[in-house]
Amino acid sequence: MDSVYANSRVILSTVASGEYKGSQYKGNSTKVQEREVISPKWTKVLLTLLGFSLVFALGGLCALWMLYNHNLADFESLNEQHIMVSKQLEAQEINSTALKKQFNDLTARYNTLREWLSFSDAQSCNLSVDGWIACRGKLYLFNADKLNWSSSRDVCVSKGADLVTITSRSEQDFLVFKIKVTHWIGLNDLDTEGHWVWVNNQTLKDTGVQFWFNEEPRQPDNWRVEDPSGENCASLGDHNGNFQSWFDASCKTKKKFICEKKYFNVSVSDQDHNATGEGNYKQQFDELHNQLEETLRNLNILNHSTGCALCSVHWIHFGGKCYYFSTVKMNWTQSRDHCVTLGGHLVIINSQAELDFLTSKVKVTHWIGLNDLDTEGHWFWVNNQPPNNSVEFWIKRENGVREPDNWTKGHPAGEDCASLGHPAGETDFWTDAFCFQEKRFVCEAAAVV
């Protein structure tokens, strides 16, 4: 009984145990099913988020790509602009360099013109216009009549002029060269004793020059022996022949006198044309060019009215041309280039008279502007014109040999440049010579007429 009871307990226990396990199993199965149901939902959510992320990422990449392409286009555009600006700057630099060279060349020409109009060579061409002497933009009249100072001034004023005002050493020297006796000038202290003023109201301080006689008796001394009112007017020179200095004298004294008036303005500005920056070269060039053209026009008017042609310092005038005879030796090419820098060219000989003039000025052989450098035997002047057969002056020797002979001994290139004269000393004919030889040379330029 007890055993049966015990077995019953075992069975019941087992059954009960089995039911619990079954119940537990069923519970676990339900949770697994819930997990299986929940997992696909989260997966969808994650996949959806991942999809959106990918879309945003792709959108971002597309935006970056578009931004990159836009920036690349901007960069290429800026690069093209940079290249264009660089080319423009390079062109401007080239233009600036060219303009600077033109400006320097023009300045050199203008400075040469200044030399032509200088007072320094008072013995040179003294241009006369109706009895007036023209010099650097002024006309001077040296009157032979003797009058007191006031009457002298009245005569000058009646001629549209005034008594001369001296403003430089060169003008003083020019006037001194022209006189042999004392002359009234336009300086006086009539208003205030000791305060000397020119007739144009400039003081000695304004003009910056004065040439009073500085030996005894020193001038001005306002001597009152002959005229109690004193000596209130100035003259160039005195009765003792001291024409280099000024003297005060009684205004009542009768003397010859010098009138002065402007003819045309060829005065040269003291402005330093090279003082400003390169950016102003265009403006400076235009101003200087206009000034040069105006000066040349005035010179042409003056020269046509006087028949006098001007040549620069160290140049000699003949037949409407100016000639420069060098004192240094150069080869033919250097000689040609040097003539160009002087504003001319190697001489071109067009007549027997011109040849005779040249040979009268030279004692040794000189380069001329004739050559056959381009084609052997085809001789051309530096202006690209062939020589006129009627005015060729090649040497013809007694043995029948004549120039040009293109002698090639030791120098296969031959003799391709022409010179006036021969090293032996004759100068009244042409010879061909090696262009590398160093000789003196003759430059030629048109006279300013």
Steps between C-alpha positions, in 0.01 A plus 500: 500500500770726597691407187197555287454831665859580447483406138192709464689794639777437256263486211313805614821675557622405159176601343501818687857553404420422140219740494721775637765433247242493229358823627851651513571378155186657371595825668844502343352422165277805525795730582697361210207565275477857632874547439463360152219746439684799650837443317367552143343833605829640634677369195263694277551811710879463483490432129280802450740717701791356311324574173434857600862532610617369168270740320630792706854381447447475127334842502792641692742347254302644212499841668874477562554397139294791374680736736833364384409545135378853573818588685704336226321715242562808713864404534539448126328833438726675751801327351402623153451849640840476669660398171326785317603753766856366490507541122356850530757591764775356282371697202479815714853440622618462141309813401640683802853397404444606140343828609787557741749449217303735274488753781875476557561535124271801489675650802834454324365673189361781711829542685675518163260773400584683820867488400413647162337795672768548762656838567835335561617538142423866440718502188277248326203575277371845611152503356390844384136600466449858377813614680423304818730220611313184592634283777316235698152634477591869528573778255766758581543837334835675551417863436771724357327820616604649834219603733448544872358205691135606494506591130673171423224313675234697315655399167503134601136516616400661170641193326296261713798425720679634809853556619676167538462291816798271564406174670800268452876484455456370146279797408755738655778338297296523180437872548862572596613329182278733296605840635809715468378797704284545810122443460198571719325195646162482674621516861436799730441613861295809412224421748711404803872566532694176518199284402582403142213381283475397136247664267284186528489556882729207575758556771856376492393236749231386257740458209773354718789661311688829519821612339596826669858618458673377818831686474560854626287696476258214577158529339238622557648802680230765430763765415342849524780727374358548149133450591379589853208260460751218485550205268171314479521318166719207399709447191690208355863610493658838556710747301818318603409184310387286793216342302483186716338686791212727597543860609257748652490834319303820488175433318554828311812369328457415132601146404421237243245250627373144457132420445356156560175323418377146478491333160383149584517283805777243478588517865564163658320406816712417801270206571681171538318282247643187658404583855153349498396138483458288192125538521539862384716426197205534263408843634864615506557364150199685360594826673863482386399399148263797472768732636754363253261532205413856596867589532579348161210688339627827643852423387375427150318834492811679621737321264281552194483872580876528545639242262720370777516128580595364841727211582572354839819571689804329336308457171591698186240642263531462125237503227200464730654209691696460820815287513677346797864393463589251772821512696477138614536181296237226472420216263242569228199357688587686821550819300159461336330440835680791665382738230142385564537574871613852406182551299647440155656228286827421329556753224338452158694677223283635219720748314852605413452814709410290802803276445726806470360639825559172682853451370586856602414405859678165534866406499460125551261232379141512637208258477207606278151348478558271200515118520428172317447289812176343372609404149857508373542766236162665568595820681238693695503805722369477856167642375469189275556703184762394243772751409440718197736389226569859408627578848702190583852579616675162518877523458641405164870418513748554217568126472135445410398363839198677638288489807294325621720192460366291796852400605474179704860439605483354847130581528270287281199722575660771290474877505134597534509854643604825333727768636596846391867491414775246546731431797784627286362850538292582191147604597329613178362162391325187628654162583346178625641365827451229761199602710669393824780754457483799730493841333370845567163573340277778370137536617238700314167653608257747352543857616207648690348723234 
